[in-house]
């Protein structure tokens, strides 16, 4: 009986700590991501901005135990920085042999998808490039039934809210902002 009480108290404390950590993460995430939703901030913080098509993806377990996903992208529209026509971008996270690393807010990409990406400078240690503000720096490009391409950005994964813009208007606005900041 004593074991059950200790187990119940331990699991209750752990659940409460988990809820509090989640609330703190949401508040931190919301406050630090808010300014990254505006185009001026995204453009100024990104070293590389381009529209790409995902050619392949491969998740790898690194020697230090972390997991990264390597994406091969074909650059459709280079906007800022030196985007090669075919480039490999490494992003932390993924799944290998039943082990996974999930970073809240980190977008994932599927082969064949088109995306507009605002990417950071590559890290020295692992050569990772992160979308600026995680999901804030990533727009999925969808082809609508009307034939128009729309750029969709997930704003809050938990609430499934998204921002939907004309792809052409977004590209024009990004190019305009890049020119304005130079």
C-alpha positions in Angstrom: 0.0 0.0 0.0 2.8 2.4 0.9 4.5 1.7 -2.5 1.2 2.7 -4.3 1.0 6.0 -2.3 4.6 6.9 -3.2 4.1 5.9 -6.8 0.8 8.0 -7.0 2.6 11.0 -5.4 5.6 10.7 -7.7 3.5 10.4 -10.8 1.3 13.3 -9.7 4.3 15.5 -9.1 5.8 14.5 -12.4 2.5 15.2 -14.2 2.3 18.6 -12.6 5.9 19.4 -13.4 5.3 18.4 -17.0 2.2 20.7 -17.3 4.1 23.6 -15.8 7.1 23.1 -18.1 4.7 23.0 -21.1 3.1 26.2 -20.0 6.5 27.9 -19.5 7.6 26.6 -22.9 4.4 28.0 -24.5 5.0 31.4 -23.0 8.6 31.5 -23.9 7.9 30.3 -27.4 5.1 32.8 -27.9 7.1 35.8 -26.7 10.3 34.9 -28.5 8.6 33.9 -31.7 6.2 36.9 -32.0 8.6 39.3 -33.6 9.8 36.6 -36.0 6.4 36.5 -37.7 7.0 39.8 -39.4 8.8 39.8 -42.7 11.3 42.5 -41.8 12.6 40.4 -38.9 12.7 37.2 -40.9 14.6 38.7 -43.7 17.1 40.5 -41.5 17.8 37.4 -39.4 18.1 34.9 -42.3 21.4 34.2 -44.1 19.7 32.2 -46.8 16.2 32.7 -48.2 15.0 30.5 -51.1 12.1 28.6 -52.5 13.0 24.9 -52.8 11.6 21.5 -53.7 12.5 18.6 -51.4 14.3 16.0 -53.5 15.2 13.6 -50.6 15.5 13.3 -46.9 17.5 11.0 -44.7 17.7 10.9 -40.9 21.0 9.8 -39.3 22.1 8.9 -35.8 25.3 10.9 -35.2 28.3 9.7 -33.1 27.3 11.8 -30.2 23.8 10.3 -30.1 21.9 13.2 -31.6 19.7 12.7 -34.7 19.7 15.0 -37.7 17.8 14.9 -40.9 19.6 15.8 -44.1 17.5 17.2 -46.8 18.5 17.6 -50.5 16.8 20.6 -52.0 16.5 21.8 -55.5 16.5 25.6 -55.4 13.6 27.0 -57.4 13.9 30.7 -56.5 17.0 32.0 -54.8 16.2 35.2 -52.9 19.0 35.9 -50.4 22.4 34.4 -49.9 24.3 31.9 -52.0 21.7 29.2 -52.7 23.2 26.5 -55.0 20.9 24.8 -57.5 21.1 21.6 -55.5 21.9 21.9 -51.8 22.0 19.7 -48.7 20.6 21.2 -45.6 21.0 19.5 -42.2 18.4 20.1 -39.5 18.3 18.6 -36.0 15.6 16.0 -35.4 14.2 12.9 -37.1 13.8 9.2 -36.4 16.3 6.4 -36.8 15.8 2.8 -35.9 12.8 3.5 -33.6 14.7 6.4 -31.8 13.4 9.9 -32.4 14.3 13.5 -31.7 11.4 15.9 -31.9 12.0 19.6 -31.5 8.8 21.5 -30.8 8.1 24.0 -33.5 10.7 22.5 -35.9 9.1 22.0 -39.3 9.6 18.8 -41.2 9.6 18.4 -45.0 8.5 15.6 -47.3 10.0 14.6 -50.6 8.2 16.4 -53.5 7.1 19.4 -51.3 7.9 23.0 -52.2 8.8 25.4 -49.4 9.9 28.9 -49.0 12.6 28.9 -46.3 14.3 31.6 -44.2 17.4 29.8 -42.9 20.1 30.7 -40.3 23.8 30.6 -40.8 25.1 27.1 -40.6 26.3 26.1 -37.1 30.0 25.5 -36.7 29.7 22.3 -34.7 27.3 20.3 -36.9 26.7 22.5 -39.9 23.0 22.7 -39.0 20.8 25.4 -40.6 17.6 26.2 -38.7 14.5 27.9 -40.1 14.5 31.4 -38.4 12.0 31.2 -35.6 11.5 27.5 -36.4 8.0 27.2 -38.1 7.9 31.0 -38.5 10.7 30.7 -41.1 9.0 28.1 -43.2 6.2 28.3 -45.7 4.8 25.2 -47.5 3.8 26.0 -51.1 0.6 24.3 -52.2 -1.1 24.3 -55.6 -4.8 25.1 -55.3 -7.5 23.7 -57.6 -7.7 27.2 -59.2 -4.0 26.8 -60.3 -2.8 29.5 -57.9 0.1 28.6 -55.6 -0.4 29.5 -51.9 2.2 29.8 -49.2 1.1 28.3 -45.9 2.8 28.8 -42.6 1.8 26.9 -39.4 1.5 29.5 -36.7 0.7 27.3 -33.7 0.9 23.5 -34.0 -1.2 22.9 -30.9 -4.1 25.0 -32.4 -3.6 24.0 -36.0 -3.8 27.7 -37.0 -2.1 28.7 -40.2 -1.3 31.8 -42.3 -2.2 31.5 -46.0 -0.8 33.9 -48.5 -0.4 34.1 -52.3 3.0 32.5 -53.1 3.7 35.1 -55.8 2.8 38.0 -53.5 4.9 36.6 -50.7 8.0 36.1 -53.0 7.5 39.7 -54.3 7.3 41.1 -50.7 10.4 39.1 -49.6 12.4 40.4 -52.6 11.2 43.9 -51.9 12.2 43.6 -48.2 15.6 42.1 -49.1 16.3 45.0 -51.5 15.1 47.5 -48.8 17.5 46.1 -46.2 20.6 46.2 -48.5 
